[in-house]
Amino acid sequence: FLAHREDSGGEEYAGETLWPDTMYGSSSVGLDAHGEEAALFESERAQTPLPENSMKTGTMRTAIGTLSACAFFAFGASFMTADGGASGGRHVAYLKEMDTTQRTMQERTAAVPERWTQGARADADSSMQLHFAMKHRDDVDMEKELLDVSTPGNPRYGAHFSKKQMDALTQPADATVTAVESWLGRQGMVLSKANKQTSNDFVTLEMTVGQAEALLQAEYYEYTNADGETAIRTPSYSVPSTVDAHLDFVAPTVQFPGLKASVHRIRKVKAADEGGNPPWMSPTGIDSATQEDAADSADSYSYITPDELKTMYNYEGVTANSSTENTQVVTAFLDEYYCTDDLQTFYGKFSTDLKDFTIAAEVGSTTDDHPGCGDEANLDVQYITSTAAGVNTEFWSFSGYSPDKPSINEPFLDFMTYLNNLDTQPSVVSTSYGEDEGSTSTEYATRVQAEFMKAGMRGVTLLFASGDSGVASMFSGKTCTQFTPQWPAGSPWVTAVGATSGVTTETAADFSSGGFSNRWAMPDYQRDTVTQYLEENEKLISTYVLQDLLPPTMYTPNGTMAGRAFPDVSAAGEDFMIVLDGNVYTVDGTSASTPVFAGVVSLVNEQRHKAGLSSLGFLNPMIYTYGSEIFNDVQSGNNPGCSTTGFEAVEGWDPVTGFGSPDYQKFVDIALKMP
């Protein structure tokens, strides 16, 4: 029974109150993610490694399990306050049936993330959605199934799963569905087909915060960060022990919003004072977003426009037929929306052949709902459509948090569950958002990884920006003491896109994130390539391990062990011309690189479809098989951070630019030789 007040008589550990031994029995004391003492309840899972900022513990003996129902009501009443807001009374008011079973703490935060400050209790009458992630069957090897349909040379290559086949493969066991749905039903939750994915592995319910607190025996608070963003989360939650074995997690609960757009900087440009230059060729010195002013003269700048990219990546004159068979998607989070007027202005200045092109569909909050234009969304839409000219394009918005509306939902989880519940999925999805790897619990991230694998098995190419903080955390900059990999870019089951600088000769962009995951093992498809890099750069890796910039437990001096390496590929990411609020700006970031690379993949898919072949789907096995034949190798530059030079771009694959930038003609030649 996790609801408590400060005067409960419990002991304080890591900022939270734990009930005394006389009520719950003994508890063991361990170390939390920050090396401080934290009480861990006894559990068969007590030895499970703890992720950053999060713990998952085992069975706790609850007051409800040792007291009669009548005693519980009296106990709950004793915690009532004048406003009725105390936990006991608040929970009793919303429970349909008192749960007298043992409960298991599903997850809890070891500490509130550094950027967030806890405020008042959340309004009990506020509406929210809860996602219940039911465990997949343990007799299905999703990794093998994905690699079979994605690895060149495998007899099953390209034989992607239909929605019906995927549902049959991944749906939970009957016992899991029964356990979770029976528990929810006993608590008065009404389930219908509308609440569940067709694969039966997610249940989503609308309820009030008060009902969620009662169901999970949790306390939801409002949290605020330095940017004024707000989120409603709970320090911990529990479920009946009979249900715990059937759930991966419930959300939103202990996961804090960490997504950040990968726009590094934006600068406004204006018309030249005189002469015949186009109106976007003379930068002004206005720093409208982050760090640096534009250059003092146009001569020192090589701006990126759609025409420049066509030349750089060898797809001049290549177009598509806007068939729904080949659809690409731009995702948006954090209240980012593109503007139709800006898109048409962009086409008029930079892609006149697209003047009649429109976005085929908008999912979620539409641009009509939000008249403001976002630099990230405008950049993504303007460049994915101008790169893959004519390809059917959709804009999916999962708004997330905003200053005037606390985030109760999980926008990233909303995105993946929406994608995997579609009967007909897009071929390519471009996402220019990410977060520090340690900002999510292992349980949460592991399940999202399964959703990535499901998308790949269906033939979807998932592309994520590698990030814009070099080897550092996106929030710590140069002051960090350990390299921070990014997520989802560091997932083995997505394709991570880094950034390059320059037009005639590409070098690694100094902000481009890359390195090695501290959580996910190196997948077999990249082992030979990355091990070669580690062995050839043994001195650099060993130095970083000795300085604790890379965790010693993840590396060996000769490079035979390291985590999942990223990025896989790269594309131009500096000095992109965009239109925002009717004005021309230049922007930098891996968020520019990702939609460009996505557009190139869409053009390759177009040619495969014309040849009667499937979409490419999960790209990484193909990339690591044919990388040196498809990509323009980038061999100079680095990605500094944490008072180091980071990693260097070298011949072949490297953890700054991957295999390099795409050559469309080489890419499509290889792709058309595969079944």
C-alpha positions as CSV (number, residue, x, y, z in Angstrom):
1,F,0.0,0.0,0.0
2,L,2.1,2.9,-1.3
3,A,-0.1,5.8,-0.4
4,H,1.4,7.6,2.5
5,R,2.0,10.9,4.1
6,E,5.1,12.4,5.6
7,D,3.8,11.8,9.2
8,S,3.2,8.1,8.5
9,G,6.0,7.0,10.8
10,G,7.9,5.3,8.0
11,E,11.6,5.6,7.3
12,E,13.1,8.0,4.7
13,Y,15.2,6.5,2.0
14,A,16.2,8.2,-1.3
15,G,13.5,10.8,-0.9
16,E,10.6,8.4,-0.3
17,T,8.9,7.0,2.7
18,L,8.9,3.2,3.3
19,W,6.6,1.5,5.9
20,P,8.2,0.3,9.1
21,D,9.2,-3.4,9.4
22,T,6.3,-4.0,11.8
23,M,3.8,-3.5,9.0
24,Y,5.6,-4.9,5.9
25,G,8.1,-7.2,7.3
26,S,11.8,-6.8,6.8
27,S,13.3,-4.9,3.9
28,S,16.8,-5.2,2.6
29,V,19.1,-2.2,2.1
30,G,20.9,-1.8,-1.2
31,L,22.4,0.9,-3.3
32,D,20.4,3.0,-5.7
33,A,21.5,4.2,-9.1
34,H,23.4,7.1,-7.4
35,G,25.3,5.0,-4.9
36,E,23.1,6.1,-2.0
37,E,21.2,3.8,0.4
38,A,17.7,2.8,-0.7
39,A,15.4,0.2,0.7
40,L,14.7,-2.7,-1.6
41,F,11.8,-4.9,-0.7
42,E,12.5,-8.6,-0.6
43,S,12.0,-10.3,-3.9
44,E,13.2,-13.1,-6.1
45,R,14.1,-10.2,-8.5
46,A,16.3,-8.4,-5.9
47,Q,19.4,-9.3,-7.9
48,T,18.0,-7.7,-11.1
49,P,20.4,-4.9,-12.3
50,L,18.9,-1.5,-11.7
51,P,18.6,1.0,-14.5
52,E,19.5,4.7,-14.1
53,N,16.9,6.6,-12.2
54,S,14.6,3.6,-11.8
55,M,14.2,0.5,-9.7
56,K,12.0,-2.5,-10.1
57,T,11.5,-4.5,-6.9
58,G,9.7,-7.6,-5.9
59,T,6.8,-8.6,-3.7
60,M,6.0,-6.3,-0.8
61,R,3.7,-7.4,2.0
62,T,1.0,-4.9,2.1
63,A,-1.1,-3.6,4.9
64,I,-4.1,-4.8,3.0
65,G,-2.7,-8.3,3.0
66,T,-2.4,-8.4,6.8
67,L,-5.4,-6.4,7.9
68,S,-9.1,-7.2,7.5
69,A,-11.1,-5.1,5.0
70,C,-12.7,-3.3,8.0
71,A,-9.4,-2.5,9.5
72,F,-8.2,-1.2,6.1
73,F,-11.1,1.2,5.9
74,A,-10.3,2.5,9.4
75,F,-6.7,2.7,8.5
76,G,-7.4,4.6,5.3
77,A,-9.7,7.0,7.2
78,S,-7.0,7.8,9.6
79,F,-5.1,9.4,6.8
80,M,-7.9,11.7,5.7
81,T,-7.2,15.5,5.8
82,A,-9.6,18.4,5.8
83,D,-9.6,18.6,2.1
84,G,-10.0,14.9,1.6
85,G,-6.8,14.8,-0.3
86,A,-4.9,12.3,1.8
87,S,-3.9,9.1,0.1
88,G,-6.0,6.7,2.1
89,G,-9.3,8.5,1.7
90,R,-8.5,9.4,-1.9
91,H,-7.9,5.8,-2.8
92,V,-10.9,4.4,-0.9
93,A,-13.2,6.9,-2.7
94,Y,-12.2,5.5,-6.1
95,L,-11.9,1.7,-5.4
96,K,-14.8,-0.4,-6.6
97,E,-13.5,-3.5,-4.8
98,M,-10.9,-3.6,-2.1
99,D,-7.9,-5.7,-3.2
100,T,-6.9,-7.9,-0.3
101,T,-4.1,-9.7,-2.2
102,Q,-0.3,-9.3,-1.9
103,R,1.0,-6.6,-4.2
104,T,4.3,-6.2,-6.0
105,M,6.0,-2.9,-6.6
106,Q,6.2,-2.8,-10.4
107,E,8.6,0.2,-10.7
108,R,9.8,3.2,-8.7
109,T,12.2,6.0,-9.3
110,A,15.4,6.0,-7.3
111,A,15.4,9.8,-7.6
112,V,13.5,12.5,-9.5
113,P,15.5,13.3,-12.6
114,E,17.8,16.2,-12.2
115,R,15.8,18.5,-14.5
116,W,12.5,18.0,-12.8
117,T,11.0,19.4,-9.6
118,Q,8.1,17.8,-7.7
119,G,5.1,20.1,-7.1
120,A,1.6,19.6,-5.7
121,R,-0.5,16.4,-5.9
122,A,-2.2,16.1,-9.3
123,D,-5.9,16.9,-9.5
124,A,-7.7,13.7,-8.8
125,D,-10.4,14.5,-11.3
126,S,-8.1,15.2,-14.2
127,S,-8.5,12.7,-17.1
128,M,-5.7,10.5,-18.2
129,Q,-4.9,7.4,-20.3
130,L,-3.1,4.4,-18.8
131,H,-1.3,1.9,-21.0
132,F,-1.0,-1.6,-19.7
133,A,1.8,-3.5,-21.6
134,M,1.1,-7.2,-21.3
135,K,4.0,-9.5,-21.7
136,H,4.6,-11.3,-25.0
137,R,4.8,-15.1,-25.1
138,D,8.2,-16.3,-24.1
139,D,8.3,-19.1,-26.8
140,V,8.6,-16.6,-29.7
141,D,12.1,-15.4,-30.7
142,M,11.2,-12.0,-32.2
143,E,14.9,-11.1,-32.8
144,K,15.3,-14.2,-35.0
145,E,12.1,-13.6,-36.9
146,L,13.2,-10.0,-37.6
147,L,16.7,-10.9,-38.7
148,D,15.4,-13.7,-41.0
149,V,13.3,-11.3,-43.0
150,S,15.9,-8.5,-42.9
151,T,19.2,-10.2,-43.6
152,P,20.4,-10.4,-47.3
153,G,21.0,-14.0,-48.2
154,N,18.5,-15.4,-45.8
155,P,15.8,-17.4,-47.7
156,R,13.1,-15.4,-45.9
157,Y,14.5,-12.0,-46.8
158,G,11.8,-9.6,-47.7
159,A,8.9,-11.9,-46.6
160,H,7.5,-9.4,-44.1
161,F,4.7,-10.3,-41.8
162,S,1.1,-9.2,-42.4
163,K,-0.8,-7.7,-39.5
164,K,-2.7,-10.9,-38.9
165,Q,0.5,-12.9,-38.9
166,M,2.1,-10.5,-36.5
167,D,-0.8,-10.5,-34.1
168,A,-0.9,-14.3,-34.0
169,L,2.9,-14.4,-33.3
170,T,3.1,-11.7,-30.6
171,Q,-0.2,-11.9,-28.7
172,P,0.2,-12.7,-25.0
173,A,-0.7,-16.1,-23.6
174,D,-4.3,-16.6,-22.7
175,A,-3.4,-16.8,-19.0
176,T,-1.8,-13.3,-19.3
177,V,-4.8,-11.7,-20.9
178,T,-7.1,-13.3,-18.3
179,A,-5.1,-12.2,-15.4
180,V,-4.8,-8.6,-16.4
181,E,-8.3,-8.2,-17.7
182,S,-9.9,-9.9,-14.7
183,W,-8.0,-7.6,-12.4
184,L,-9.1,-4.5,-14.3
185,G,-12.7,-5.8,-14.4
186,R,-12.8,-6.3,-10.7
187,Q,-11.8,-2.7,-10.2
188,G,-14.7,-1.5,-12.4
189,M,-12.8,-0.8,-15.6
190,V,-14.9,-1.4,-18.7
191,L,-12.9,-3.2,-21.4
192,S,-14.0,-3.3,-25.1
193,K,-12.3,-3.8,-28.4
194,A,-11.7,-0.1,-28.5
195,N,-9.4,-0.4,-25.4
196,K,-7.2,-3.1,-26.9
197,Q,-4.8,-3.5,-29.8
198,T,-5.8,-6.4,-32.1
199,S,-2.6,-8.2,-31.0
200,N,-4.0,-8.0,-27.5
201,D,-0.7,-7.0,-26.0
202,F,-1.7,-3.4,-25.0
203,V,-4.8,-2.3,-23.1
204,T,-5.4,1.5,-23.0
205,L,-8.0,2.9,-20.6
206,E,-9.3,6.4,-20.0
207,M,-9.8,7.2,-16.3
208,T,-9.2,10.0,-13.8
209,V,-6.0,10.5,-11.9
210,G,-7.8,9.4,-8.8
211,Q,-8.9,6.2,-10.3
212,A,-5.3,5.5,-11.5
213,E,-4.0,6.2,-8.0
214,A,-6.5,3.7,-6.5
215,L,-5.8,1.1,-9.2
216,L,-2.0,1.3,-8.8
217,Q,-1.9,2.4,-5.2
218,A,0.2,5.3,-6.3
219,E,0.4,9.1,-5.8
220,Y,0.6,11.3,-8.9
221,Y,2.3,14.7,-8.6
222,E,2.8,17.6,-10.9
223,Y,6.5,18.0,-11.9
224,T,8.0,21.0,-13.7
225,N,11.4,21.3,-15.4
226,A,13.6,24.4,-16.1
227,D,12.0,24.9,-19.5
228,G,8.5,25.3,-17.9
229,E,7.3,22.0,-19.2
230,T,5.1,20.0,-16.8
231,A,4.4,16.3,-16.4
232,I,2.2,14.2,-14.1
233,R,4.0,11.2,-12.7
234,T,4.2,9.0,-9.7
235,P,7.3,8.0,-7.7
236,S,6.2,4.4,-7.6
237,Y,3.3,2.0,-8.2
238,S,2.3,-1.5,-7.5
239,V,0.0,-4.2,-8.9
240,P,-1.3,-7.5,-7.4
241,S,1.4,-10.1,-7.3
242,T,-0.8,-12.4,-9.4
243,V,-0.7,-9.8,-12.1
244,D,2.9,-8.6,-11.9
245,A,4.3,-11.6,-13.9
246,H,2.0,-10.7,-16.8
247,L,2.8,-7.0,-17.2
248,D,5.9,-5.4,-18.6
249,F,4.9,-2.0,-17.2
250,V,2.0,0.5,-16.8
251,A,2.5,4.0,-18.2
252,P,2.5,6.9,-17.6
253,T,3.9,6.2,-14.1
254,V,7.6,6.7,-13.3
255,Q,9.0,7.6,-16.8
256,F,9.7,11.3,-17.2
257,P,9.5,13.0,-20.5
258,G,13.0,13.2,-22.0
259,L,12.4,13.6,-25.7
260,K,14.2,16.5,-27.3
261,A,14.2,17.6,-30.9
262,S,17.5,17.3,-32.7
263,V,17.8,20.9,-34.1
264,H,21.2,22.1,-33.1
265,R,20.8,25.8,-34.0
266,I,18.8,28.1,-36.3
267,R,19.7,31.4,-37.8
268,K,17.7,33.9,-39.9
269,V,18.8,35.0,-43.3
270,K,17.6,38.0,-45.3
271,A,17.8,39.3,-48.9
272,A,21.1,40.7,-50.1
273,D,21.2,44.5,-50.0
274,E,21.9,44.7,-53.7
275,G,22.9,42.6,-56.6
276,G,21.3,39.6,-58.2
277,N,21.7,37.0,-55.4
278,P,18.6,35.0,-54.4
279,P,16.9,36.2,-51.3
280,W,18.4,33.5,-49.1
281,M,22.0,33.9,-49.9
282,S,23.1,36.6,-47.4
283,P,23.0,35.7,-43.7
284,T,22.2,38.4,-41.2
285,G,23.7,37.6,-37.8
286,I,20.4,36.9,-36.1
287,D,20.6,34.0,-33.7
288,S,16.9,33.0,-33.2
289,A,17.2,29.8,-31.4
290,T,20.3,28.5,-29.7
291,Q,24.0,29.1,-29.9
292,E,25.7,30.8,-32.9
293,D,25.2,33.7,-35.3
294,A,25.2,33.2,-39.0
295,A,28.4,33.8,-40.9
296,D,29.4,37.4,-41.9
297,S,29.4,36.8,-45.6
298,A,27.8,34.5,-48.1
299,D,31.2,33.5,-49.5
300,S,32.0,31.5,-46.3
301,Y,28.8,29.6,-46.4
302,S,27.8,26.5,-48.5
303,Y,24.0,26.4,-47.9
304,I,22.1,23.1,-48.3
305,T,19.1,23.2,-50.5
306,P,17.1,20.4,-52.2
307,D,19.1,20.9,-55.4
308,E,22.4,20.6,-53.5
309,L,21.3,17.4,-52.0
310,K,20.3,15.9,-55.3
311,T,23.8,16.5,-56.6
312,M,25.5,15.3,-53.4
313,Y,23.6,12.1,-53.1
314,N,23.2,11.3,-56.8
315,Y,19.5,11.3,-57.3
316,E,19.0,14.2,-59.7
317,G,15.9,13.7,-61.8
318,V,14.5,10.8,-59.6
319,T,10.9,11.2,-58.7
320,A,8.0,8.9,-57.5
321,N,4.3,8.5,-58.4
322,S,2.7,9.2,-55.0
323,S,1.3,5.7,-54.6
324,T,-0.1,4.7,-51.2
325,E,1.9,1.5,-51.6
326,N,5.0,3.5,-50.8
327,T,4.3,5.9,-47.9
328,Q,6.7,7.8,-45.8
329,V,5.9,9.4,-42.4
330,V,7.3,12.3,-40.5
331,T,6.6,12.1,-36.7
332,A,6.4,15.1,-34.4
333,F,6.3,15.4,-30.6
334,L,6.4,18.2,-28.0
335,D,3.7,20.3,-29.7
336,E,5.6,20.7,-33.0
337,Y,3.6,21.3,-36.1
338,Y,4.4,22.2,-39.7
339,C,2.7,25.1,-41.5
340,T,1.2,24.6,-44.9
341,D,1.9,28.2,-46.0
342,D,5.6,27.8,-45.1
343,L,5.7,24.5,-47.0
344,Q,4.3,26.1,-50.2
345,T,6.7,29.1,-49.8
346,F,9.6,26.6,-49.5
347,Y,8.5,24.8,-52.6
348,G,8.3,28.2,-54.5
349,K,11.9,29.1,-53.5
350,F,13.7,25.7,-53.5
351,S,11.5,23.0,-55.1
352,T,9.3,24.6,-57.8
353,D,8.5,21.1,-59.2
354,L,6.5,20.4,-56.0
355,K,4.3,23.5,-56.0
356,D,1.1,21.4,-56.2
357,F,2.3,18.7,-53.8
358,T,0.3,18.3,-50.5
359,I,0.7,16.1,-47.4
360,A,-1.6,13.1,-47.9
361,A,-2.7,12.8,-44.3
362,E,-2.3,14.2,-40.8
363,V,-2.6,11.9,-37.7
364,G,-3.2,13.2,-34.2
365,S,-3.3,16.9,-33.6
366,T,-3.5,18.6,-36.9
367,T,-1.9,21.8,-38.1
368,D,-5.3,23.4,-38.1
369,D,-5.5,22.8,-34.4
370,H,-2.2,24.5,-33.8
371,P,-1.5,27.6,-36.0
372,G,2.1,28.1,-34.7
373,C,4.9,26.8,-36.9
374,G,7.7,24.7,-35.4
375,D,11.2,24.8,-36.8
376,E,11.6,21.0,-36.3
377,A,8.4,20.0,-38.0
378,N,8.9,22.5,-40.8
379,L,12.4,21.2,-41.4
380,D,11.3,17.6,-41.4
381,V,8.4,18.0,-43.8
382,Q,10.2,20.4,-46.2
383,Y,13.1,18.1,-46.6
384,I,11.6,14.6,-46.6
385,T,9.1,15.8,-49.3
386,S,11.7,17.6,-51.4
387,T,14.2,14.7,-51.2
388,A,11.6,12.0,-52.1
389,A,9.7,14.1,-54.6
390,G,6.2,12.7,-55.2
391,V,6.3,10.0,-52.5
392,N,3.1,9.8,-50.5
393,T,3.8,11.6,-47.2
394,E,2.0,11.7,-43.9
395,F,2.5,13.8,-40.8
396,W,1.9,12.1,-37.5
397,S,1.7,14.3,-34.3
398,F,1.9,13.0,-30.8
399,S,1.9,16.2,-28.9
400,G,3.4,15.3,-25.5
401,Y,3.7,18.0,-23.0
402,S,3.3,21.8,-23.2
403,P,3.6,24.6,-20.7
404,D,-0.2,25.1,-20.3
405,K,-1.2,21.4,-20.3
406,P,0.6,18.9,-18.1
407,S,1.6,15.7,-19.9
408,I,-0.3,12.8,-18.6
409,N,0.2,10.5,-21.6
410,E,3.3,8.9,-23.1
411,P,3.6,10.4,-26.6
412,F,6.4,8.1,-27.7
413,L,4.5,5.0,-26.6
414,D,1.4,6.4,-28.3
415,F,3.4,6.6,-31.5
416,M,4.6,3.0,-31.5
417,T,1.3,1.4,-30.5
418,Y,-0.4,3.4,-33.2
419,L,2.1,2.3,-35.8
420,N,1.9,-1.4,-34.9
421,N,-1.9,-1.4,-34.8
422,L,-2.3,-0.3,-38.4
423,D,-3.5,-2.8,-41.0
424,T,-1.4,-1.1,-43.6
425,Q,1.8,0.5,-42.4
426,P,4.1,3.1,-44.0
427,S,7.4,1.9,-45.6
428,V,9.6,4.6,-43.9
429,V,9.2,6.5,-40.7
430,S,11.5,9.5,-39.9
431,T,11.9,10.6,-36.3
432,S,14.1,13.6,-35.3
433,Y,13.7,13.2,-31.6
434,G,15.6,11.3,-28.9
435,E,16.7,11.3,-25.3
436,D,19.5,10.2,-23.1
437,E,19.6,6.4,-22.8
438,G,19.5,6.3,-19.0
439,S,16.3,8.5,-18.9
440,T,14.1,5.4,-19.3
441,S,13.9,2.3,-17.2
442,T,15.2,-1.0,-18.7
443,E,11.7,-2.5,-18.4
444,Y,10.1,0.3,-20.4
445,A,12.9,0.5,-23.0
446,T,13.0,-3.3,-23.4
447,R,9.3,-3.4,-24.3
448,V,9.6,-0.5,-26.7
449,Q,12.4,-2.4,-28.3
450,A,9.9,-5.2,-28.9
451,E,7.6,-2.7,-30.7
452,F,10.6,-1.6,-32.9
453,M,11.1,-5.3,-33.8
454,K,7.4,-5.7,-34.6
455,A,7.6,-2.8,-37.0
456,G,10.7,-4.1,-38.7
457,M,9.1,-7.5,-39.1
458,R,6.2,-5.8,-40.9
459,G,8.6,-4.1,-43.3
460,V,8.9,-0.7,-41.8
461,T,12.2,1.2,-41.9
462,L,12.5,3.2,-38.6
463,L,15.0,6.0,-38.8
464,F,16.1,8.1,-35.8
465,A,18.3,11.1,-35.4
466,S,21.5,10.1,-33.5
467,G,21.4,13.4,-31.5
468,D,23.2,16.7,-31.3
469,S,25.3,16.5,-28.2
470,G,28.5,14.7,-29.4
471,V,29.4,12.1,-26.9
472,A,27.8,14.0,-24.0
473,S,24.3,14.1,-22.5
474,M,21.9,16.3,-24.4
475,F,21.5,18.3,-21.2
476,S,25.0,18.3,-19.6
477,G,27.1,19.6,-22.5
478,K,30.9,19.8,-21.8
479,T,30.6,19.4,-18.1
480,C,29.8,15.6,-18.1
481,T,32.1,13.0,-16.6
482,Q,30.9,10.0,-18.7
483,F,29.8,9.6,-22.3
484,T,26.1,9.4,-22.7
485,P,24.6,7.3,-25.5
486,Q,21.3,8.4,-27.0
487,W,18.0,6.5,-27.3
488,P,16.3,5.3,-29.4
489,A,19.3,5.8,-31.7
490,G,21.2,3.3,-29.5
491,S,18.6,0.6,-30.0
492,P,19.9,-2.3,-32.1
493,W,16.5,-2.4,-33.9
494,V,16.4,1.0,-35.5
495,T,18.6,2.8,-37.9
496,A,20.5,5.8,-36.4
497,V,21.4,8.7,-38.6
498,G,24.3,11.0,-37.8
499,A,25.2,14.4,-39.4
500,T,27.9,15.6,-41.8
501,S,29.1,19.1,-42.6
502,G,30.1,20.4,-46.1
503,V,28.9,20.0,-49.6
504,T,31.9,19.2,-51.9
505,T,33.7,17.3,-49.2
506,E,31.8,16.0,-46.2
507,T,33.3,15.9,-42.7
508,A,31.7,14.8,-39.5
509,A,29.5,17.5,-37.9
510,D,31.0,18.2,-34.5
511,F,27.6,18.0,-32.7
512,S,26.7,14.6,-34.2
513,S,26.0,12.1,-31.4
514,G,27.5,8.7,-31.6
515,G,29.3,6.0,-29.6
516,F,28.2,2.8,-27.8
517,S,25.2,1.9,-25.8
518,N,25.6,1.3,-22.1
519,R,22.5,-0.9,-22.0
520,W,22.1,-2.9,-25.2
521,A,24.6,-5.5,-26.4
522,M,26.3,-5.3,-29.7
523,P,24.1,-7.2,-32.3
524,D,25.7,-9.8,-34.4
525,Y,24.9,-8.0,-37.7
526,Q,27.5,-5.3,-36.8
527,R,29.9,-7.3,-34.7
528,D,32.6,-7.9,-37.4
529,T,32.6,-4.2,-38.6
530,V,32.6,-2.6,-35.1
531,T,35.1,-5.0,-33.6
532,Q,37.5,-4.0,-36.4
533,Y,37.0,-0.4,-35.5
534,L,37.5,-1.1,-31.7
535,E,40.7,-3.1,-32.4
536,E,42.1,-0.4,-34.7
537,N,41.4,2.3,-32.1
538,E,42.3,0.3,-29.0
539,K,44.5,3.1,-27.5
540,L,41.7,5.6,-27.7
541,I,39.1,3.3,-26.3
542,S,41.4,2.1,-23.4
543,T,42.1,5.7,-22.5
544,Y,38.4,6.5,-22.2
545,V,37.8,3.4,-20.2
546,L,40.6,4.2,-17.7
547,Q,39.1,7.7,-17.4
548,D,35.7,6.2,-16.7
549,L,34.3,8.0,-19.6
550,L,33.2,4.6,-20.9
551,P,32.0,2.2,-18.2
552,P,34.7,-0.5,-17.6
553,T,32.1,-3.2,-17.3
554,M,31.1,-2.7,-21.0
555,Y,34.5,-2.7,-22.6
556,T,37.6,-4.8,-22.9
557,P,41.0,-3.3,-23.9
558,N,41.3,-5.2,-27.2
559,G,37.8,-4.1,-28.3
560,T,36.2,-7.5,-28.2
561,M,33.3,-6.3,-26.1
562,A,31.2,-3.1,-26.3
563,G,27.6,-2.1,-26.5
564,R,25.5,-1.5,-29.6
565,A,27.4,1.0,-31.8
566,F,25.8,4.0,-33.5
567,P,25.1,5.8,-35.8
568,D,24.8,3.4,-38.7
569,V,24.7,6.0,-41.5
570,S,24.8,9.8,-41.9
571,A,23.7,12.6,-44.2
572,A,24.2,16.4,-44.4
573,G,23.2,18.2,-41.3
574,E,24.5,21.8,-41.4
575,D,23.3,25.0,-43.0
576,F,19.9,23.7,-44.3
577,M,17.7,26.4,-45.8
578,I,14.1,26.2,-44.4
579,V,11.1,28.5,-44.4
580,L,9.6,29.4,-41.0
581,D,6.8,32.0,-40.5
582,G,7.4,33.2,-44.0
583,N,11.1,33.9,-43.4
584,V,14.2,31.9,-44.6
585,Y,16.5,30.4,-41.9
586,T,19.4,28.1,-41.8
587,V,19.3,25.2,-39.4
588,D,21.8,22.5,-38.2
589,G,21.1,19.2,-36.6
590,T,20.8,15.4,-37.1
591,S,17.1,16.3,-37.5
592,A,18.1,17.6,-40.9
593,S,20.0,14.5,-41.7
594,T,17.3,12.1,-40.8
595,P,14.5,13.2,-43.2
596,V,17.0,13.4,-46.0
597,F,18.2,9.9,-45.5
598,A,14.6,8.8,-45.1
599,G,13.7,10.4,-48.4
600,V,16.5,8.5,-50.1
601,V,15.3,5.2,-48.7
602,S,11.8,6.0,-50.0
603,L,13.2,6.6,-53.5
604,V,14.9,3.2,-53.3
605,N,11.7,1.6,-52.1
606,E,9.9,3.1,-55.1
607,Q,12.2,1.3,-57.5
608,R,11.8,-2.0,-55.6
609,H,8.0,-1.7,-55.7
610,K,8.1,-1.0,-59.5
611,A,10.2,-4.2,-59.8
612,G,7.6,-6.2,-57.8
613,L,9.8,-6.4,-54.7
614,S,9.0,-5.6,-51.0
615,S,10.0,-2.5,-49.1
616,L,13.5,-2.7,-47.5
617,G,12.2,-2.8,-44.0
618,F,14.8,-3.0,-41.2
619,L,17.9,-1.7,-42.9
620,N,20.8,-2.5,-40.5
621,P,21.7,-6.1,-41.7
622,M,21.8,-4.7,-45.3
623,I,23.8,-1.7,-44.2
624,Y,26.5,-3.8,-42.5
625,T,26.6,-6.2,-45.4
626,Y,27.0,-3.7,-48.2
627,G,28.0,-0.5,-46.4
628,S,31.3,0.1,-48.2
629,E,29.5,-0.3,-51.6
630,I,26.6,2.0,-50.9
631,F,27.8,4.9,-48.9
632,N,30.2,7.9,-49.2
633,D,32.9,7.3,-46.6
634,V,33.5,10.3,-44.3
635,Q,37.0,10.2,-42.9
636,S,37.5,13.4,-41.0
637,G,36.0,15.3,-38.1
638,N,35.0,14.3,-34.6
639,N,32.2,14.6,-32.0
640,P,33.6,16.2,-28.9
641,G,32.1,16.3,-25.4
642,C,32.9,15.8,-21.7
643,S,36.1,17.9,-22.2
644,T,37.4,15.3,-24.8
645,T,37.6,15.2,-28.6
646,G,35.1,12.3,-28.6
647,F,35.4,9.8,-31.4
648,E,37.1,10.4,-34.8
649,A,35.7,9.8,-38.2
650,V,38.0,7.3,-39.9
651,E,38.1,5.1,-43.0
652,G,35.2,2.7,-42.9
653,W,32.6,2.6,-40.2
654,D,33.0,5.0,-37.2
655,P,30.9,6.1,-34.2
656,V,30.4,9.6,-35.6
657,T,29.1,9.1,-39.2
658,G,28.6,5.3,-39.4
659,F,29.3,4.1,-42.9
660,G,28.8,7.7,-44.2
661,S,26.3,9.4,-46.5
662,P,24.1,7.7,-49.2
663,D,24.8,7.4,-52.9
664,Y,21.4,6.8,-54.3
665,Q,22.5,5.1,-57.6
666,K,24.8,2.6,-55.7
667,F,22.1,2.1,-53.1
668,V,19.3,1.3,-55.6
669,D,21.6,-1.0,-57.7
670,I,22.3,-3.2,-54.6
671,A,18.7,-3.1,-53.5
672,L,17.4,-4.3,-56.9
673,K,19.7,-7.3,-56.8
674,M,18.1,-8.5,-53.5
675,P,14.8,-10.5,-53.6
